[in-house]
C-alpha cells in the first residue's frame, strides 16, 4: 500500500464523512425538514420549548397508540423531560406526574392550548392538541434543572442519539467507496512505478500498454508513451552494444597483423630497439585483452540464452585452485576451498561460468598482499534451491559506495591507478551479466577484519 494511495483514500474519506456530518447537523440546526414550524422559533429559546414544538408537529398527525409507541422508543434518559397526559390526567406511560406538571395541566384547554409555568429551578411548557383519532392529549416538556446542567440542549442530545447509527453506517459505506476509488486511481500509477523499477534494474523489455488497453484517459496515454520510450531505449542500447562488438571484432584483424609484424621486428632488431618494441608489445597486448573481454561481454540482458549444458561447480573450483596454486605460493598466500556438498550441478551455457569464477579468483590473488589468505566457500541454500560461492580475500577491500559500481563496465575503484595495477574494469562486469543470464546473483561486501568477499548464487539444476 503506497503513501499516495493512503493520502487519496484518507482525504476522500475525511471529506465525505465531513459532508455527511455537516449536512445532517445543518438540516437539524436550521430545521430544513418538510415540517417548518420550528422556523418561527428563536434559536435562543429554551430547549424544552423547542422540544415541545417538535413533539407537537410530530404527534398532531398520529393516533394515541402511535404516540405511545413513539414514547417507548425514545431514549430512557429523555423520558423524564416530557409527559403526554390524556383527558383523565394520566400519563400515557403510567408514570406519576411531578408537581409542576399538575400545576400546568388545568391551564391547558382547547381555548387556551399553550402555556408555561415556573417550578423552582425548572421551566415547564405545555400544549393542548387533538390527535387524528379524536383523542385530546396534553404535551408537557420540562427544562433541565441545575443538577442536569442549565445549558443542556435536550433536543440536540436526542438528535445525536437518533442520528449517530445512521452517520456511522454512512461513513463506513463512504469509506468503502473511497477505498475502491483510491485503489482504482493508484493501481495505474503502481503499474508504472513497478515498470520504472524494472528499467532501473536493467530490464528494458518491460511494457505496460496491455494493462491500459481499452482506456483513453491521461494515464493510458502516459503508459503508451512509456512503452514508446522503453522500446527506443532498448533498441538504442542493443545497437550500441552490437556496435561496440562489431568495432572490436574489426580491430582484431589489424591488431593480429600488428602483433605478427611486432614479433618479426623483435627478431630483427638485434637488441637496438628492444625497449621501444617491448612498450609497443605491452600496448598491443593490453588492446587485445580489452577487445577479447568486450567480445566476451554478453549482449542479451533479458535471459534469452538457452542453458543447455550442466556444470559441477565443486569440480570447477577444485580445478581452478589447482591451476592457481603456484601463483598463490609465489605470493605466500594461503589458498583453500571449503565445501558442504559433494556435487553442485547447475545448468549453464558453454564454458561461461568458468570465466566468472576464474576472474573472481584472479582478482583476489591480484589484490591479496604477501602472506595473506583466500578462502572459497561453497554450500547449498535449501530454501532458495541455489548454490552459493563466497570468495573472500584479505586484501584492501573496496569503498562502501563502490560495492555495486565494481560490476559496471570500465569502472575502477581508483581512477588514478595505471593499467598494470588496476586493469580495465571489464572482468566483474562480464561476471555480473553472465551470472544474471544464469538467473543468479552476484554481490560484494567488505569483511569486518579487512578484505573483500564476492558472493555468487546460481540456481541448482532442476531434477527430472
VENFENTA-V950356 format. One line per field, one symbol per residue. ss: DSSP state (@ for helix, = for strand, . for the rest). phi: phi as a letter, one per 20 degrees, with the letter a starting at -180 (. if undefined). psi: psi as a letter, one per 30 degrees, with the letter a starting at -180 (. if undefined). Layout:
BEGIN
ss: ???
phi: ???
psi: ???
END
This chain:
BEGIN
ss: ..@@@@@@@@@@@@@@@@@@@@@@@@@@@.......@@@@......@@@@@@@@@@@@@....@@@@@@@@@@..@@@@@@====.....=.......@@@@@@@........======..=========.....=======...........@@@@@@@@@@@@@@@@@@@@@@@@@@@@@@@@@@@@@@@@@@@@@@@........@@@@.....@@@@@@@@@@@@@@@@@@@@@@@@@@@@@@@@@@@@@@@@@@@@@@@@@@@.....@@@@@@@@@@@@@@@@@@@@@@@............====@@@@@@@@@@@.@@@@@@...======.....====...@@@@@@@@@@@@@@@@.....=========....========......@@@..@@@...........@@@@....@@@@@@@@@@@...======.....=========....
phi: .effgfffffffffffffffffffffgffeleegedgfffeffefggffffffffffeefdcefffffffffefggfeffdbccdefeldffelefefgfffffgffecfecfcabbddlecddccbecdffenfecdecdcffeffeofefdffffffffeeffffffffffffffffffffffeffffffffffffffeoeeefccgffdfndceffffffffffffffffffffffffffffffffffffffffffffffffffdflnfcgfffffffffffffffffffffeffeeddmefeedccbefgfgfffffffdffffffdleedbccbdcebcecebcmdfffffffffffffffeffgmebccdcdbdeffelceccdddddefmcggfdfeffeefmecfcfefeffedmcmdgffffffffffemdccbcbeefeoodcddcdcgfffed
psi: kleeeeeeeeeeeeeeeeeeeeeeeeeeegiglejgefffkkfflkeeeeeeeeeeeeffglleeeeeeeefflkeffffglkjkafghkkfghkkkleeeeefeffjlffifklllkjcgkkkklkklklfgfkklkkkkklkaeffjfgkjeeeeeeeeffeeeeeeeeeeeeeeeeeeeeeefeeeeeeeeeeeeefggjgfkkfeefgkfkgaeeeeeeeeeeeeeeeeeeeeeeeeeeeeeeeeffeeeeeeeeeeeeeeeegfgfegeeeeeeeeeeeeeeeeeeeeeffkkekfghgkjiglkkjeeeeeeeeeeegeeeeeeghkjjlkkkglfkiklkajbgefeeefeeeeeeeeefklkgalkkkkklkjeefhlkkkkjkahafakkefgfeffgkkgkkfjfflleeefaghfefeeeeeeeefggakklklklegklkjkkkkkklkkk.
END
